[in-house]
Amino acid sequence: MNVDTRLRLASAIRNFGTGDDVRGIVLTGKGRAFSAGEDLTTPPTSYADLRAAVATFHDITRAILQTKVPVVAAVNGLAVGGASEITLCCDARIGTPATEYFQPENSRGIAISNASSVLLTRLVGNHAMRMVLGSPRVAATEALEIGLLDEIVEPERLLARAVDLVVEWTPENNTTALHLALLRPALDVIESAFAREDIAAQKAWESGVFRAGITKFHDARGDRSREDAPPRAHKNDR
C-alpha cells in the first residue's frame, strides 16, 4: 500500500462509516494476500516524508475507530506489517486457513504504527512482544488461539461470513453505534500511542537503522531475483 492508497482507504472508511448508507464495512484483500503493507519500493527519502507516511497509517486507525458501523477485517491471506496492524483496530477479524500475520518491522529498522503498540497487546497480551521482536509468521490456527483472529472459515465463505456478522451486529432499532463507542479503545489512548510511535519512527530514522533496513530488504530482493527464486505472496499481491 502506497501513501495514495492509504489516503483513499481512510477517506472511504469515513465516507461509509457514518452509517447513513451502509450497515457496516468489510476490509479484504485482492488475490491471495490481504496486503503487503508499506510499499517499500518507494521508501521515504527524508524524515518529513517518513512522518507523512506514518501519519497516513495512523489516520486509517483513527477513521475506523470513529465509524458508527462495525468494521470487519476479512483476512484472506498474508497480512504484513502496517496492513496487519490495520486489522487490529477492526471490530472483528475473520480468517481462512491461508491467513498469516507477519510483523517484519523490527528486522527492517521500521517502528510499528497504527497504535498497534496498544492494540496488539490489547488483543494478544504477551504474545505481542514475540510477534514484533521475533517477527515469526503467525498461521491462522495460532492466530485464532491467541486472539488475533475471531474465527476461521473456508475461503469461499469468507466475505459472506463477514457480511453476515455485520448484519448480526446491526439488528433493527439497534444501539450498535453507542456500543462501538463504549467497547472500542478510547481515542485519547490511541492518540497517545500515535505520539509514542512517532517518536520511535523519528529515532529509527535519525539512527540510520531505517535506511539500513530498507537497503537490506532491497538487496535481499535482488539476490532472490538473480537466483530466479519463486515470488512470494506478500510481494506480488498489493
CYANA upper distance limits for C-alpha pairs under 8 A (distance plus 0.5 A):
  1 MET  CA      5 THR  CA      6.23
  1 MET  CA      6 ARG  CA      7.00
  1 MET  CA     35 SER  CA      7.85
  1 MET  CA     36 ALA  CA      7.49
  1 MET  CA     37 GLY  CA      5.95
  1 MET  CA     38 GLU  CA      5.73
  1 MET  CA     39 ASP  CA      5.70
  1 MET  CA    238 ARG  CA      6.80
  2 ASN  CA      6 ARG  CA      6.93
  2 ASN  CA     38 GLU  CA      6.80
  2 ASN  CA     39 ASP  CA      5.68
  3 VAL  CA      7 LEU  CA      6.70
  3 VAL  CA     53 ALA  CA      6.69
  3 VAL  CA     56 THR  CA      7.25
  4 ASP  CA      8 ARG  CA      6.72
  5 THR  CA      9 LEU  CA      6.62
  6 ARG  CA     10 ALA  CA      6.72
  6 ARG  CA     56 THR  CA      6.57
  6 ARG  CA     57 PHE  CA      7.28
  6 ARG  CA     60 ILE  CA      7.70
  7 LEU  CA     11 SER  CA      6.73
  7 LEU  CA     56 THR  CA      6.77
  7 LEU  CA     60 ILE  CA      8.48
  8 ARG  CA     12 ALA  CA      6.61
  9 LEU  CA     13 ILE  CA      6.70
  9 LEU  CA     60 ILE  CA      7.61
 10 ALA  CA     14 ARG  CA      6.78
 10 ALA  CA     59 ASP  CA      7.06
 10 ALA  CA     60 ILE  CA      5.33
 10 ALA  CA     63 ALA  CA      6.45
 10 ALA  CA     64 ILE  CA      8.42
 11 SER  CA     15 ASN  CA      6.60
 11 SER  CA     63 ALA  CA      8.49
 12 ALA  CA     16 PHE  CA      6.71
 13 ILE  CA     17 GLY  CA      5.94
 13 ILE  CA     25 ILE  CA      8.09
 13 ILE  CA     60 ILE  CA      8.45
 13 ILE  CA     63 ALA  CA      6.80
 13 ILE  CA     64 ILE  CA      7.03
 13 ILE  CA     67 THR  CA      8.06
 14 ARG  CA     18 THR  CA      7.24
 14 ARG  CA     63 ALA  CA      6.32
 14 ARG  CA     64 ILE  CA      8.05
 14 ARG  CA     67 THR  CA      7.26
 16 PHE  CA     20 ASP  CA      7.91
 16 PHE  CA     21 ASP  CA      7.25
 16 PHE  CA     22 VAL  CA      6.97
 16 PHE  CA     24 GLY  CA      8.42
 16 PHE  CA     25 ILE  CA      7.88
 17 GLY  CA     22 VAL  CA      8.33
 17 GLY  CA     24 GLY  CA      7.87
 17 GLY  CA     25 ILE  CA      7.91
 17 GLY  CA     64 ILE  CA      8.11
 17 GLY  CA     66 GLN  CA      8.15
 17 GLY  CA     67 THR  CA      4.84
 17 GLY  CA     68 LYS  CA      6.18
 17 GLY  CA     69 VAL  CA      6.34
 18 THR  CA     67 THR  CA      6.50
 18 THR  CA     68 LYS  CA      6.06
 18 THR  CA     69 VAL  CA      7.66
 19 GLY  CA     23 ARG  CA      6.53
 19 GLY  CA     24 GLY  CA      7.84
 19 GLY  CA     67 THR  CA      8.20
 19 GLY  CA     68 LYS  CA      6.29
 19 GLY  CA     69 VAL  CA      6.27
 22 VAL  CA     69 VAL  CA      8.40
 23 ARG  CA     69 VAL  CA      6.46
 23 ARG  CA     70 PRO  CA      7.96
 23 ARG  CA    166 VAL  CA      7.29
 23 ARG  CA    167 VAL  CA      7.61
 23 ARG  CA    170 THR  CA      7.07
 24 GLY  CA     69 VAL  CA      5.35
 24 GLY  CA     70 PRO  CA      5.42
 24 GLY  CA     71 VAL  CA      6.41
 24 GLY  CA     72 VAL  CA      8.35
 24 GLY  CA    163 VAL  CA      8.44
 24 GLY  CA    166 VAL  CA      6.14
 24 GLY  CA    167 VAL  CA      8.39
 25 ILE  CA     69 VAL  CA      7.65
 25 ILE  CA     70 PRO  CA      6.85
 25 ILE  CA     71 VAL  CA      5.22
 25 ILE  CA     72 VAL  CA      6.74
 25 ILE  CA    166 VAL  CA      8.27
 26 VAL  CA     71 VAL  CA      6.35
 26 VAL  CA     72 VAL  CA      5.32
 26 VAL  CA     73 ALA  CA      6.30
 26 VAL  CA     74 ALA  CA      7.10
 26 VAL  CA    159 LEU  CA      8.34
 26 VAL  CA    162 ALA  CA      7.14
 26 VAL  CA    163 VAL  CA      7.61
 27 LEU  CA     71 VAL  CA      8.01
 27 LEU  CA     72 VAL  CA      6.78
 27 LEU  CA     73 ALA  CA      5.33
 27 LEU  CA     74 ALA  CA      6.34
 27 LEU  CA     75 VAL  CA      8.41
 28 THR  CA     34 PHE  CA      6.56
 28 THR  CA     73 ALA  CA      6.65
 28 THR  CA     74 ALA  CA      5.40
 28 THR  CA     75 VAL  CA      6.37
 28 THR  CA     76 ASN  CA      7.06
 29 GLY  CA     33 ALA  CA      6.61
 29 GLY  CA     34 PHE  CA      4.51
 29 GLY  CA     35 SER  CA      6.57
 29 GLY  CA     74 ALA  CA      8.37
 29 GLY  CA     75 VAL  CA      7.63
 29 GLY  CA     76 ASN  CA      6.90
 29 GLY  CA     77 GLY  CA      8.28
 29 GLY  CA    238 ARG  CA      8.41
 30 LYS  CA     34 PHE  CA      7.23
 30 LYS  CA    237 ASP  CA      7.57
 30 LYS  CA    238 ARG  CA      8.12
 31 GLY  CA    237 ASP  CA      6.55
 32 ARG  CA     76 ASN  CA      7.35
 32 ARG  CA     77 GLY  CA      6.11
 32 ARG  CA     78 LEU  CA      8.12
 32 ARG  CA    233 ALA  CA      7.27
 32 ARG  CA    237 ASP  CA      7.21
 33 ALA  CA     76 ASN  CA      6.73
 33 ALA  CA     77 GLY  CA      4.66
 33 ALA  CA     78 LEU  CA      5.22
 33 ALA  CA     79 ALA  CA      7.19
 33 ALA  CA    233 ALA  CA      6.57
 33 ALA  CA    234 HIS  CA      6.70
 33 ALA  CA    237 ASP  CA      6.13
 33 ALA  CA    238 ARG  CA      8.01
 34 PHE  CA     75 VAL  CA      6.12
 34 PHE  CA     76 ASN  CA      5.93
 34 PHE  CA     77 GLY  CA      5.48
 34 PHE  CA     78 LEU  CA      5.94
 34 PHE  CA     79 ALA  CA      5.66
 34 PHE  CA     83 ALA  CA      8.19
 34 PHE  CA    237 ASP  CA      8.20
 34 PHE  CA    238 ARG  CA      8.28
 35 SER  CA     77 GLY  CA      8.50
 35 SER  CA     78 LEU  CA      7.17
 35 SER  CA     79 ALA  CA      5.72
 35 SER  CA     80 VAL  CA      6.79
 35 SER  CA     83 ALA  CA      6.27
 35 SER  CA     84 SER  CA      8.35
 35 SER  CA    234 HIS  CA      7.05
 35 SER  CA    237 ASP  CA      7.01
 35 SER  CA    238 ARG  CA      5.72
 36 ALA  CA     78 LEU  CA      8.02
 36 ALA  CA     79 ALA  CA      6.71
 36 ALA  CA     80 VAL  CA      5.43
 36 ALA  CA     81 GLY  CA      7.70
 36 ALA  CA     83 ALA  CA      7.10
 36 ALA  CA    234 HIS  CA      5.14
 36 ALA  CA    235 LYS  CA      6.78
 36 ALA  CA    237 ASP  CA      7.40
 36 ALA  CA    238 ARG  CA      6.13
 37 GLY  CA     79 ALA  CA      7.74
 37 GLY  CA     80 VAL  CA      5.75
 37 GLY  CA     81 GLY  CA      5.82
 37 GLY  CA     82 GLY  CA      5.32
 37 GLY  CA     83 ALA  CA      4.87
 37 GLY  CA     84 SER  CA      7.85
 37 GLY  CA    238 ARG  CA      8.21
 38 GLU  CA     81 GLY  CA      7.61
 38 GLU  CA     82 GLY  CA      6.67
 38 GLU  CA     83 ALA  CA      7.99
 39 ASP  CA     43 PRO  CA      7.60
 40 LEU  CA    214 ILE  CA      7.77
 43 PRO  CA    214 ILE  CA      8.17
 44 PRO  CA     49 ASP  CA      5.61
 44 PRO  CA     50 LEU  CA      5.68
 44 PRO  CA     53 ALA  CA      8.16
 45 THR  CA     49 ASP  CA      6.94
 45 THR  CA     50 LEU  CA      8.02
 46 SER  CA     50 LEU  CA      6.82
 47 TYR  CA     51 ARG  CA      6.54
 47 TYR  CA    202 GLN  CA      7.59
 47 TYR  CA    205 TRP  CA      7.09
 48 ALA  CA     52 ALA  CA      6.70
 49 ASP  CA     53 ALA  CA      6.60
 50 LEU  CA     54 VAL  CA      6.65
 50 LEU  CA    201 ALA  CA      8.42
 51 ARG  CA     55 ALA  CA      6.59
 51 ARG  CA    198 ASP  CA      7.77
 51 ARG  CA    201 ALA  CA      8.17
 51 ARG  CA    202 GLN  CA      8.26
 52 ALA  CA     56 THR  CA      7.11
 53 ALA  CA     57 PHE  CA      7.44
 54 VAL  CA     58 HIS  CA      6.87
 54 VAL  CA    113 SER  CA      7.34
 54 VAL  CA    198 ASP  CA      8.14
 55 ALA  CA     59 ASP  CA      6.59
 56 THR  CA     60 ILE  CA      7.08
 57 PHE  CA     61 THR  CA      7.45
 57 PHE  CA     82 GLY  CA      7.61
 57 PHE  CA     86 ILE  CA      8.34
 57 PHE  CA    113 SER  CA      7.39
 57 PHE  CA    114 ASN  CA      6.07
 58 HIS  CA     62 ARG  CA      6.85
 58 HIS  CA    113 SER  CA      7.10
 58 HIS  CA    114 ASN  CA      4.95
 58 HIS  CA    115 ALA  CA      7.41
 58 HIS  CA    194 PHE  CA      7.28
 59 ASP  CA     63 ALA  CA      6.46
 59 ASP  CA    114 ASN  CA      8.20
 60 ILE  CA     64 ILE  CA      6.73
 60 ILE  CA     86 ILE  CA      7.65
 60 ILE  CA    114 ASN  CA      8.02
 61 THR  CA     65 LEU  CA      6.72
 61 THR  CA     86 ILE  CA      6.89
 61 THR  CA     89 CYS  CA      6.65
 61 THR  CA    114 ASN  CA      6.24
 61 THR  CA    115 ALA  CA      7.90
 62 ARG  CA     66 GLN  CA      6.80
 62 ARG  CA    187 LEU  CA      8.39
 63 ALA  CA     67 THR  CA      7.06
 64 ILE  CA     71 VAL  CA      7.46
 64 ILE  CA     89 CYS  CA      7.43
 64 ILE  CA     90 CYS  CA      7.34
 65 LEU  CA     89 CYS  CA      7.31
 65 LEU  CA     90 CYS  CA      8.20
 65 LEU  CA    181 ALA  CA      8.49
 65 LEU  CA    184 ARG  CA      7.38
 65 LEU  CA    185 PRO  CA      8.39
 65 LEU  CA    187 LEU  CA      8.34
 66 GLN  CA    181 ALA  CA      8.33
 67 THR  CA     71 VAL  CA      8.50
 67 THR  CA    177 ALA  CA      8.46
 68 LYS  CA    176 THR  CA      8.15
 68 LYS  CA    177 ALA  CA      5.16
 68 LYS  CA    178 LEU  CA      8.41
 68 LYS  CA    180 LEU  CA      7.66
 68 LYS  CA    181 ALA  CA      8.46
 69 VAL  CA    176 THR  CA      7.68
 69 VAL  CA    177 ALA  CA      6.57
 69 VAL  CA    180 LEU  CA      8.19
 70 PRO  CA     90 CYS  CA      8.35
 70 PRO  CA     91 ASP  CA      6.63
 70 PRO  CA    166 VAL  CA      6.81
 70 PRO  CA    169 TRP  CA      7.96
 70 PRO  CA    176 THR  CA      8.46
 70 PRO  CA    180 LEU  CA      7.89
 71 VAL  CA     90 CYS  CA      5.81
 71 VAL  CA     91 ASP  CA      5.95
 71 VAL  CA     92 ALA  CA      7.53
 71 VAL  CA    166 VAL  CA      8.35
 72 VAL  CA     90 CYS  CA      6.15
 72 VAL  CA     91 ASP  CA      6.23
 72 VAL  CA     92 ALA  CA      5.39
 72 VAL  CA     93 ARG  CA      6.42
 72 VAL  CA     94 ILE  CA      8.01
 72 VAL  CA    162 ALA  CA      6.88
 72 VAL  CA    166 VAL  CA      8.05
 73 ALA  CA     87 THR  CA      6.24
 73 ALA  CA     90 CYS  CA      6.74
 73 ALA  CA     91 ASP  CA      8.39
 73 ALA  CA     92 ALA  CA      6.71
 73 ALA  CA     93 ARG  CA      5.23
 73 ALA  CA     94 ILE  CA      6.71
 73 ALA  CA    162 ALA  CA      8.22
 74 ALA  CA     93 ARG  CA      6.59
 74 ALA  CA     94 ILE  CA      5.52
 74 ALA  CA     95 GLY  CA      6.51
 74 ALA  CA    158 LEU  CA      6.97
 74 ALA  CA    159 LEU  CA      7.06
 74 ALA  CA    162 ALA  CA      6.95
 75 VAL  CA     79 ALA  CA      7.73
 75 VAL  CA     93 ARG  CA      7.33
 75 VAL  CA     94 ILE  CA      6.50
 75 VAL  CA     95 GLY  CA      5.34
 75 VAL  CA     96 THR  CA      7.66
 75 VAL  CA     99 THR  CA      6.68
 76 ASN  CA     95 GLY  CA      6.44
 76 ASN  CA     96 THR  CA      6.52
 76 ASN  CA     98 ALA  CA      7.35
 76 ASN  CA     99 THR  CA      6.28
 76 ASN  CA    155 PRO  CA      7.54
 76 ASN  CA    158 LEU  CA      7.90
 77 GLY  CA     95 GLY  CA      8.16
 77 GLY  CA     96 THR  CA      7.76
 77 GLY  CA     98 ALA  CA      5.67
 77 GLY  CA     99 THR  CA      4.61
 77 GLY  CA    100 GLU  CA      6.53
 78 LEU  CA     98 ALA  CA      7.85
 78 LEU  CA     99 THR  CA      5.95
 78 LEU  CA    100 GLU  CA      5.03
 78 LEU  CA    101 TYR  CA      6.48
 78 LEU  CA    102 PHE  CA      7.86
 78 LEU  CA    233 ALA  CA      7.74
 78 LEU  CA    234 HIS  CA      6.97
 79 ALA  CA     83 ALA  CA      6.22
 79 ALA  CA     84 SER  CA      5.26
 79 ALA  CA     99 THR  CA      8.02
 79 ALA  CA    100 GLU  CA      6.59
 79 ALA  CA    101 TYR  CA      5.56
 79 ALA  CA    102 PHE  CA      6.73
 79 ALA  CA    234 HIS  CA      8.13
 80 VAL  CA     84 SER  CA      5.79
 80 VAL  CA    101 TYR  CA      6.68
 80 VAL  CA    102 PHE  CA      5.34
 80 VAL  CA    103 GLN  CA      6.46
 80 VAL  CA    104 PRO  CA      7.96
 80 VAL  CA    234 HIS  CA      7.59
 81 GLY  CA     85 GLU  CA      6.85
 81 GLY  CA    102 PHE  CA      6.74
 81 GLY  CA    103 GLN  CA      5.23
 81 GLY  CA    104 PRO  CA      6.73
 81 GLY  CA    105 GLU  CA      7.06
 81 GLY  CA    112 ILE  CA      8.27
 82 GLY  CA     86 ILE  CA      6.73
 82 GLY  CA    112 ILE  CA      7.95
 82 GLY  CA    113 SER  CA      7.43
 82 GLY  CA    114 ASN  CA      7.68
 83 ALA  CA     87 THR  CA      7.43
 84 SER  CA     88 LEU  CA      7.52
 84 SER  CA    101 TYR  CA      6.84
 84 SER  CA    102 PHE  CA      7.77
 84 SER  CA    103 GLN  CA      8.08
 85 GLU  CA     89 CYS  CA      8.08
 85 GLU  CA    113 SER  CA      7.94
 85 GLU  CA    114 ASN  CA      6.65
 85 GLU  CA    116 SER  CA      6.39
 85 GLU  CA    120 LEU  CA      8.31
 86 ILE  CA     90 CYS  CA      7.79
 86 ILE  CA    114 ASN  CA      7.09
 87 THR  CA     93 ARG  CA      7.26
 88 LEU  CA     93 ARG  CA      8.48
 88 LEU  CA    116 SER  CA      7.49
 88 LEU  CA    119 LEU  CA      6.43
 88 LEU  CA    120 LEU  CA      6.93
 88 LEU  CA    123 LEU  CA      8.26
 88 LEU  CA    148 LEU  CA      8.39
 89 CYS  CA    119 LEU  CA      7.10
 91 ASP  CA    184 ARG  CA      8.37
 92 ALA  CA    149 LEU  CA      8.08
 92 ALA  CA    150 ASP  CA      6.87
 93 ARG  CA    148 LEU  CA      7.82
 93 ARG  CA    149 LEU  CA      5.56
 93 ARG  CA    150 ASP  CA      6.01
 93 ARG  CA    151 GLU  CA      7.74
 94 ILE  CA    149 LEU  CA      6.32
 94 ILE  CA    150 ASP  CA      6.26
 94 ILE  CA    151 GLU  CA      5.68
 94 ILE  CA    152 ILE  CA      6.35
 94 ILE  CA    153 VAL  CA      7.92
 94 ILE  CA    158 LEU  CA      7.76
 94 ILE  CA    162 ALA  CA      7.53
 95 GLY  CA     99 THR  CA      6.07
 95 GLY  CA    140 ALA  CA      7.29
 95 GLY  CA    149 LEU  CA      7.04
 95 GLY  CA    150 ASP  CA      8.43
 95 GLY  CA    151 GLU  CA      6.83
 95 GLY  CA    152 ILE  CA      5.20
 95 GLY  CA    153 VAL  CA      6.82
 95 GLY  CA    158 LEU  CA      7.63
 96 THR  CA    140 ALA  CA      7.35
 96 THR  CA    152 ILE  CA      5.48
 96 THR  CA    153 VAL  CA      5.57
 96 THR  CA    154 GLU  CA      5.98
 96 THR  CA    155 PRO  CA      6.04
 96 THR  CA    158 LEU  CA      7.53
 97 PRO  CA    139 ALA  CA      8.45
 97 PRO  CA    140 ALA  CA      6.18
 97 PRO  CA    141 THR  CA      7.93
 97 PRO  CA    152 ILE  CA      7.23
 97 PRO  CA    153 VAL  CA      7.82
 97 PRO  CA    154 GLU  CA      7.45
 97 PRO  CA    155 PRO  CA      8.19
 98 ALA  CA    139 ALA  CA      8.16
 98 ALA  CA    140 ALA  CA      7.25
 99 THR  CA    139 ALA  CA      6.77
 99 THR  CA    140 ALA  CA      5.56
100 GLU  CA    137 ARG  CA      6.88
100 GLU  CA    138 VAL  CA      5.89
100 GLU  CA    139 ALA  CA      5.08
100 GLU  CA    140 ALA  CA      6.18
100 GLU  CA    143 ALA  CA      8.33
101 TYR  CA    137 ARG  CA      6.30
101 TYR  CA    138 VAL  CA      5.48
101 TYR  CA    139 ALA  CA      7.15
101 TYR  CA    140 ALA  CA      8.46
101 TYR  CA    143 ALA  CA      8.21
102 PHE  CA    131 MET  CA      8.24
102 PHE  CA    135 SER  CA      6.88
102 PHE  CA    136 PRO  CA      6.91
102 PHE  CA    137 ARG  CA      5.44
102 PHE  CA    138 VAL  CA      6.93
103 GLN  CA    131 MET  CA      6.94
103 GLN  CA    132 VAL  CA      6.21
103 GLN  CA    135 SER  CA      5.68
103 GLN  CA    136 PRO  CA      7.85
103 GLN  CA    137 ARG  CA      8.25
104 PRO  CA    108 ARG  CA      6.95
104 PRO  CA    132 VAL  CA      7.71
104 PRO  CA    135 SER  CA      5.69
105 GLU  CA    109 GLY  CA      6.62
105 GLU  CA    110 ILE  CA      5.25
105 GLU  CA    111 ALA  CA      6.64
105 GLU  CA    112 ILE  CA      7.05
105 GLU  CA    132 VAL  CA      7.77
105 GLU  CA    135 SER  CA      8.26
106 ASN  CA    110 ILE  CA      6.55
106 ASN  CA    111 ALA  CA      7.38
106 ASN  CA    132 VAL  CA      6.97
106 ASN  CA    133 LEU  CA      6.37
106 ASN  CA    134 GLY  CA      8.35
106 ASN  CA    135 SER  CA      7.79
107 SER  CA    135 SER  CA      8.27
107 SER  CA    213 GLY  CA      7.44
108 ARG  CA    209 VAL  CA      8.28
108 ARG  CA    210 PHE  CA      7.20
108 ARG  CA    212 ALA  CA      8.27
108 ARG  CA    213 GLY  CA      4.63
108 ARG  CA    214 ILE  CA      6.72
108 ARG  CA    216 LYS  CA      8.13
108 ARG  CA    217 PHE  CA      7.58
109 GLY  CA    204 ALA  CA      6.95
109 GLY  CA    209 VAL  CA      5.40
109 GLY  CA    210 PHE  CA      4.74
109 GLY  CA    211 ARG  CA      7.90
109 GLY  CA    212 ALA  CA      7.65
109 GLY  CA    213 GLY  CA      5.41
109 GLY  CA    214 ILE  CA      7.99
110 ILE  CA    201 ALA  CA      7.37
110 ILE  CA    204 ALA  CA      7.13
110 ILE  CA    209 VAL  CA      8.31
110 ILE  CA    210 PHE  CA      6.04
110 ILE  CA    213 GLY  CA      8.07
111 ALA  CA    197 GLU  CA      7.40
111 ALA  CA    200 ALA  CA      6.53
111 ALA  CA    201 ALA  CA      5.74
111 ALA  CA    204 ALA  CA      7.44
112 ILE  CA    116 SER  CA      7.17
112 ILE  CA    117 SER  CA      7.60
112 ILE  CA    197 GLU  CA      7.20
112 ILE  CA    201 ALA  CA      8.47
113 SER  CA    117 SER  CA      7.75
113 SER  CA    194 PHE  CA      7.47
113 SER  CA    197 GLU  CA      6.34
113 SER  CA    198 ASP  CA      8.30
114 ASN  CA    194 PHE  CA      7.43
115 ALA  CA    119 LEU  CA      6.63
115 ALA  CA    190 ILE  CA      6.32
115 ALA  CA    191 GLU  CA      8.21
115 ALA  CA    193 ALA  CA      5.63
115 ALA  CA    194 PHE  CA      5.97
115 ALA  CA    197 GLU  CA      7.84
116 SER  CA    120 LEU  CA      5.60
116 SER  CA    121 THR  CA      8.24
116 SER  CA    193 ALA  CA      8.42
117 SER  CA    121 THR  CA      7.27
117 SER  CA    193 ALA  CA      7.08
117 SER  CA    197 GLU  CA      8.17
118 VAL  CA    122 ARG  CA      6.61
118 VAL  CA    190 ILE  CA      7.90
118 VAL  CA    193 ALA  CA      7.06
119 LEU  CA    123 LEU  CA      6.90
120 LEU  CA    124 VAL  CA      6.59
120 LEU  CA    125 GLY  CA      7.82
120 LEU  CA    128 ALA  CA      6.44
121 THR  CA    125 GLY  CA      4.86
121 THR  CA    126 ASN  CA      7.13
121 THR  CA    127 HIS  CA      7.98
121 THR  CA    128 ALA  CA      5.96
123 LEU  CA    146 ILE  CA      8.47
123 LEU  CA    147 GLY  CA      6.36
123 LEU  CA    148 LEU  CA      6.74
124 VAL  CA    128 ALA  CA      6.60
124 VAL  CA    146 ILE  CA      6.09
124 VAL  CA    147 GLY  CA      6.06
124 VAL  CA    148 LEU  CA      6.83
126 ASN  CA    130 ARG  CA      8.03
127 HIS  CA    131 MET  CA      6.70
127 HIS  CA    146 ILE  CA      8.02
128 ALA  CA    132 VAL  CA      6.64
129 MET  CA    133 LEU  CA      6.39
129 MET  CA    134 GLY  CA      8.28
130 ARG  CA    134 GLY  CA      5.67
130 ARG  CA    135 SER  CA      7.55
130 ARG  CA    136 PRO  CA      8.25
131 MET  CA    135 SER  CA      5.65
131 MET  CA    136 PRO  CA      6.59
131 MET  CA    138 VAL  CA      8.44
138 VAL  CA    142 GLU  CA      6.75
138 VAL  CA    143 ALA  CA      6.61
139 ALA  CA    143 ALA  CA      6.56
140 ALA  CA    144 LEU  CA      6.65
140 ALA  CA    149 LEU  CA      8.00
140 ALA  CA    152 ILE  CA      7.85
141 THR  CA    145 GLU  CA      6.83
142 GLU  CA    146 ILE  CA      6.72
143 ALA  CA    147 GLY  CA      6.63
143 ALA  CA    148 LEU  CA      5.28
143 ALA  CA    149 LEU  CA      5.90
144 LEU  CA    148 LEU  CA      6.29
144 LEU  CA    149 LEU  CA      5.07
144 LEU  CA    150 ASP  CA      6.61
144 LEU  CA    151 GLU  CA      6.91
144 LEU  CA    152 ILE  CA      7.95
145 GLU  CA    149 LEU  CA      8.39
153 VAL  CA    157 ARG  CA      6.79
153 VAL  CA    158 LEU  CA      6.55
153 VAL  CA    161 ARG  CA      8.41
154 GLU  CA    158 LEU  CA      6.91
157 ARG  CA    161 ARG  CA      6.39
158 LEU  CA    162 ALA  CA      6.78
159 LEU  CA    163 VAL  CA      6.68
160 ALA  CA    164 ASP  CA      6.55
161 ARG  CA    165 LEU  CA      6.64
162 ALA  CA    166 VAL  CA      6.97
163 VAL  CA    167 VAL  CA      6.86
164 ASP  CA    168 GLU  CA      6.64
165 LEU  CA    169 TRP  CA      6.69
166 VAL  CA    170 THR  CA      6.79
167 VAL  CA    171 PRO  CA      7.17
169 TRP  CA    176 THR  CA      7.43
170 THR  CA    174 ASN  CA      6.58
170 THR  CA    176 THR  CA      6.70
175 THR  CA    179 HIS  CA      6.88
176 THR  CA    180 LEU  CA      6.52
177 ALA  CA    181 ALA  CA      6.90
178 LEU  CA    182 LEU  CA      6.94
179 HIS  CA    183 LEU  CA      6.45
180 LEU  CA    184 ARG  CA      6.29
185 PRO  CA    189 VAL  CA      7.41
185 PRO  CA    190 ILE  CA      7.51
186 ALA  CA    190 ILE  CA      7.06
187 LEU  CA    191 GLU  CA      6.52
188 ASP  CA    192 SER  CA      6.63
189 VAL  CA    193 ALA  CA      6.84
190 ILE  CA    194 PHE  CA      6.79
191 GLU  CA    195 ALA  CA      6.81
192 SER  CA    196 ARG  CA      6.92
193 ALA  CA    197 GLU  CA      6.58
194 PHE  CA    198 ASP  CA      6.55
195 ALA  CA    199 ILE  CA      6.95
196 ARG  CA    200 ALA  CA      6.88
197 GLU  CA    201 ALA  CA      6.66
198 ASP  CA    202 GLN  CA      6.72
199 ILE  CA    203 LYS  CA      6.77
200 ALA  CA    204 ALA  CA      6.66
201 ALA  CA    205 TRP  CA      6.74
202 GLN  CA    206 GLU  CA      6.60
203 LYS  CA    207 SER  CA      6.44
204 ALA  CA    208 GLY  CA      6.93
204 ALA  CA    209 VAL  CA      6.15
204 ALA  CA    210 PHE  CA      5.99
205 TRP  CA    209 VAL  CA      7.01
205 TRP  CA    210 PHE  CA      5.81
205 TRP  CA    211 ARG  CA      7.58
208 GLY  CA    212 ALA  CA      6.71
209 VAL  CA    213 GLY  CA      6.37
210 PHE  CA    214 ILE  CA      6.80
211 ARG  CA    215 THR  CA      6.66
212 ALA  CA    216 LYS  CA      6.67
213 GLY  CA    217 PHE  CA      6.66
214 ILE  CA    218 HIS  CA      6.77
215 THR  CA    219 ASP  CA      6.57
216 LYS  CA    220 ALA  CA      6.60
217 PHE  CA    221 ARG  CA      6.83
218 HIS  CA    222 GLY  CA      6.65
219 ASP  CA    223 ASP  CA      6.73
220 ALA  CA    224 ARG  CA      6.81
221 ARG  CA    225 SER  CA      6.69
222 GLY  CA    226 ARG  CA      6.76
223 ASP  CA    227 GLU  CA      6.80
224 ARG  CA    228 ASP  CA      6.67
224 ARG  CA    229 ALA  CA      5.72
225 SER  CA    229 ALA  CA      6.58
231 PRO  CA    235 LYS  CA      7.58
231 PRO  CA    236 ASN  CA      7.63
232 ARG  CA    236 ASN  CA      7.26
233 ALA  CA    237 ASP  CA      6.48
234 HIS  CA    238 ARG  CA      7.65
